[in-house]
Amino acid sequence: MSLSHLFRRSAAPTPIYLVLMAGQAVCGSLFFTVMLVYQVTVVGLDPLQMVLVGTVMEATCFLFEIPTGVVADVYSRRRSILIGFVLIGGSYLLQGAIPAFWAALAGQVFWGVGYTFTSGATEAWVTDEVGEAVVGSVFLRGQQASLAGGLIGTLLGTALGVVRMQLPLILAGIGMLALTGILTLVMPERRMRPTPVAERSTFGHMRDTAREGFRLAAARPVVRTVVAASLVVGLGSEAVDRLCTPSVIERFAFPTLWGTNSPVFWLGLSGVVGSLIGLAASEMFRRAESRALGAGSPARLLAGFAAVDAAVVLGFALAGNLWLAFAMLWARGVIRTIAGPVQDAWLNRNLDSDTRATAISIASQANSIGQVVGGPALGWVGSAVSLRAALLGSAAVLAPAAALYRRSAVRERAADAPAPAAAD
């Protein structure tokens, strides 16, 4: 037995999960801090092309989400995560090395396939390893580790991007490959029960696992709500994610600070401030975790988050100065930081271990469908009318998600209400 295998058998999963979350956040922030500015100013993409790059990625997620989710349930969640990280690292390297539209499209295909190998598998792996009773707290700590890593990556990406915009993209790819090597040596998987080797030569178990995941999505109200809300959010979020940066560059003049008015510097600085605000909000929320994740509470919280999300997108679209626009982006970042762990914990406690990754992947796939459908339409509005019109349309599309969560909260409150006493 190898030393690496012995270490993995005795390793505690929570610290490794935190390293995983922080490491991928450092690399992701290195890449995404400059990616949109890079696509606008170096590659020269217009609004429709920028959204199409995202649409290609989401279409890839749609096609591969279920197969890769089933692989995580049937074979190994650890192996699925490692494969995903290799593909994501390759995507970063390709896009950073070749500033061309085709490279951006191809890179997003690699990223999309890699993401689907990690989507659901990461949450399912840590839930199995630490147990459902404490995983909500672990998710929140993981979110904090991700925010800290994101802050480091944003600072590095900003500093390197001002010097040469391709440097942080390439370094992000190298970092993801290095992280994969570390996880290969230390990441345990003790509670996963993969399909026996004799059964892996057929697709029958994969088909049955996927069918069970769809059945859960249809039969369990919480899963059904998350899938429906993910679809709505997907319809409106792709244009917001892709067009906020070109909108800021187009609408506002950047002041000179420390001898530079580079968009990379100012958008990077905004990212740093947003990360610090997100860390503070996450810590405040963690202290109220037991109330936030109590029966009925998650749905009410998610309804509020969804309503505020639509409102801040509207505020960003109408903002008349740079600082108000940045404030709207920071507010949206806080919402995403807190809402993600709440929804993950709420969904995971309503799923069985053997189909957990697949059911989570179905929710993620619904989001991808929404982005594939809504992204190009709103991107066309951005090119044919204006970026502001596309963002206003996104705000209108995002608003119904709040009603879906609110309906689930009402249903859960009714189910928890004590039954009336029987008449004598």
N, C-alpha and C positions, 0 to 999 in steps of 0.2 A: 504493500500500500504506500503510495507516494506521500511525501510530506505535505503537499498541497491538499491532498484528499483528507489527511488527518486533521489539518487545520480547519477545513470546511466543516468537518463533522462536529467540531467543538466550538466553532465561531458563533457569536451572538448575532442574530439577524438584524436587530434594531440599529446598531452602529453602522453596519454595512449598508443598510437601507439609507441611512442619513448620508453616508459617503456617496452612494449612488446618486441620490437626489442633488446633493451639492455639486458633485463633479459634472453631471450632465447640465446643470444650470450654469456653471462657469462657462462651459463650452458653448451652450446655446446662446448665452448672452453675448459672448465674444462674437458669435456669428450674427445674431439678429440685431445687435446694436447698430451695425453698419449696413446690414443687408439691403434694407429698403432704400436708404440713401445711395448705396452702391448701384442698385438697379435703376434708380432715377437718373443719377448724374454720370455714372461711368458706362453702364450698359445702354442707357438711353431708352428705357421702356416707357410707353405711354400708359394712361390709366387702364385701358382695356387689356393691354399686354400684361400689366402687373397683376390684374385680377385673374387673367388666364393662367399665369404661372401658379397662382394659388389654387385655381380650379383643377389644374392637372394633378397637383398634389392631393387634393381632396378626392378626385376621381380614383386615384391610385389607392387611397385609404378605403374608399368604398369597395373596390374590387378585392382587396386583400385583407380587410378587417376580420371577416369571419374565418377564412382559412387559417390565418396566423393565430387567431384567438383559439381555435380548436387545437392547433398544434401545441399551444401552451397548456391546454387542459389534458391532452392525450399523451404528449411526450414529456416535456419538461419546461417549466416556466423559466427556470434559470437559463437554459439554453436559448429559449426564445428571446430573452432580454439581451443576451450577449450577441446574437445574430443581428438584432435590431441596432445595437450600438455600432457595430462594424459598418452597417449600411449607412447610418446617419453620418458617421465620420467620413465615409467616402463621398457622400453628398456635399458636405461642407468643402472638402478639398476640391472637388470638380468645379463647383460654382466660384470658388475663390481664384482658381488657377486660370479659368477661361471666361473673360467678360463678354459673353454672347448670349442672345436670347435662347438659342438651342441648348446651351449648357445650363441655363437657369431652368429650362423645362426638364431636361434629363436629370438634373440634380434634385428637383422636386419629386421625380418618380422614385429615385433612390431613397430620399427622405421619407416619402409616404410609405413605402414598403417597410423601411426600418422602423418607423413609428408604429405601424400596426403590429410588428413583432413585440413591441414593448407595451402597447396599449392593452390594458386589462391584465396582462401578465405580471406587470410590476405590482399592481394593487393586489392581485390574487396571491402572488408569491408571499408578500409580507403579511397578508391576512392569515394565510395558512401557517406561516412560521411563528407568528406571535399570538394568534388567537383572536377571535372576533370580539372578545370582551374588552380588549385594550387597544384594538387597532385604530379606533378613532383618535386617541391621543397620539399614536405613532404617526398617523397621517398629518396631524397638525405640526408635529415636530419636523416631519419631512418637508412640509411646506415652508417652515422657517429655515431649514437647511438650504432649501432651493432658493429662497429669497436672499440668503447670505451669499450663496454661490453666484446668484445672478448679479448681486451688487459688485462682487469682485470682477466678474466677467465684463460687466458694463464699464467699469473703470478702465480695465485693460483694453477693451475694444475701442473706447473713446480715445485713449492716449495713442494707441497704435494706428487707429483710423485717420487721425489728423496727420500722421506722418505719411502713411500709405494705406489706402483703403482696403487693399486685398490682404494685408498682413493678418488682421484678426480672423478673417475667414479661413485662411490656411491653417493658422494656429489652432482654431477650433476643431478642425478635422483631425489634426495630430493629437490633440488632447482627448478626443473621443476614443481614438484607437488605443491610447495609453490607458484610459480608464477601463476599457474592455479587458486589456491584459491584466490589470490589477484585480478586477472582479472575477476573472477566470481562476485566479489563484485562491481567492478568499471567500467567495459567495457560497453559502450553504444552501442545501435543499433537502430537508429531512422529512417533511410531512406531505410532500407531493406523492401521490400514488399513480404513477404513469401506467398506461395500458401495457400489459405483458408483451414481451417481444413477439411471441407467436401470433399476436393479433394485429401487429403493426403493418402487416403486408396488405391489409385490406382497408377500404375506405368506409366500411360499414359503421365502425365506431365513431369516426369523424362525422358521418351523416347523422347518426343518432344524437351525438352531443350537440351539434348545431340545431337539430330539431327541438331538443329539450330547451335550448336557450331561447329560441323563438316562442316556444310554448310559455315559458316564464314571462317573456316580454308581453305576451297577450293576456295572460291569466292574472298576474299580480299587479294590483293597482299602482304600487310605487314604481315598479319597473316600467309600466306603461306610461306613467306620467313623465318619468325621466326621458324615455325615448321620444315622446311627443315634444317635450320642451327642448330637447337637443336638436330636433329637426327645425323648430322655429328659430332657435338661436343660430343655427347654421345658415338659415336663409338670409339673416341680416348681418352676421358677424364677418363674413369673408371680405365684404367691401370695406367695413370699418378697419379691419386689421391691415389691409393692403393699401388703403387710400389715405389714412390719417397722416402718414409721413409726407407724401407728395402734397397733401393739402396744406400742411404747415409750411413747407418750402415755398409753395405758390403764393400763399396769402400774406405771409409776414416777412418783414425784414429783420434779420438777426443783428442784435447789437454787438459791438466789438468788446471783448473781454480778454485780458491777458494776451492782447495782440492778435486775436483771431475772431472771426465771425463765421467760421465754418459750420455748416449744418450738422456735420458729424459731432462737433464739439457740443453744440447746443442741444441736439436731440439726445446725445449721450449723457449730458448733465441732467436733462429732464429724466432720463432713465434712472440715474443714480438717486435723485430726489424721490422718484416714485418707489424705488426699492426700499429706501429708508422708511418712507411712510407705510409701505406694505408690511415691513418687519414690525413696526410699532403696532399697527392694527392687528396683525396676526398674534402678537403676544397678548394684547388686551383681550382678543377673542378667546385665546387658549385658556385664560383664567375663568372664562364663563362657559367653558366647554360642556360641562355636564348639563346645564340648562339648554344650551344651544342644540345638543344632540338628543334631547329627551323626546319622548313620544309626542308627535304632533308638531313640535317646534321646528324641526328641519324644513318642513314644507312651508311654514309661515315665513321663516327666514329667507328661503329661496325665492318666495313670491316677492318679498321686499327687495331683494337683490336684483331680481329681473326687472322690476319697475324702475329702480334707480339706474340700472344699466341703460335702459332705453332713454331715460331723461338726460344722462350725461352725454350720450351720443348726440342728442338733440342740442344740448348746450355747446358741445364742441363745434358742431356744424354752424351755429349762429355766433360763435365767439368773435368779438371784434378786436381782440388784441392777443398777443402771443402768450401772455401769462395766464389769461383765462383759459385759453386752449390747452395749455399745459396742465392747468388745474383739473380740467375735465378728464384728461388722460390719466392723471394720478388717481382720481376718484374711481375710474373704471378699473385701474389696476388693483386697487384695494378690494373692490367687489369681487373680482376674479380670484384674488388671493384667499379670501375667506369662503366664498361660495364653493370652490372646488373641493376642499376637504369635507365640508358639510354634506355635499351631494354624494361624495365617495362613501362616507360612513353610512349614510342613510340607505344607499343602494346596496352596499355589501351586506348589511345586516338582514336584508330581505332576499338573499341568494344562498344557494347551497354550494358547497365547496367544489363539487365535481363539474358544475357548469358556470362557475363564477366568472372566469375569464371570458367565456363565450358571451354571456349575457351583457357584461360590461362592454364588450366589443360591439354588440348590437346597438347599444346606446351611442357609442362613438360613431358607428356607421350611419346612424340617423343624422348625426351632425354633419357628416361628410356629404350625405345626399342633399341636405339643405344648402351647404356651401356650393356644391356643384350646380344646383339649380339657381340659387339666388345670386351667386357671385358674378357670373357673366352678365346677367341682366343689369345689375347695379353698376358693374364696370362699364357697360355700354352707356348708361346714363352719365357716368363720370366723363367719358370721352365726348359724347354727343351734346350734352347739356353743360354740366359743370360738376366739379368734385363736391361742392356743397349740396347740390341736388341729390347726388348719390348717397351722401351721408344722411340727409334728411329722410330719404327713402329707407335707409337702414334702420333708423330710429323707429319709424312706423312699423317695420316688419318685426323688430325685436319685442315690441310692447306686449303681444298676446302671450308670451311665455309666463308673465306674471299671473295671468288668469288661470293657466294650467296648474301652476303650483298652488295657487289659492284654492282651487277646487279640491285638490288633494288634501290640503290642510283641513278644509271643512269636512271632508269625508272621514279623515282620521279622527277628528274631534268628535264627530257623531258616533263613530265606532267605539271610542273610549268612554263615552257618556254612560253612566250607570242606567241599567234598565229600570223602568218604573215598577214600583211594587205592585204585586197582583192584588186585585180587589178581593175583599172577603166574600 
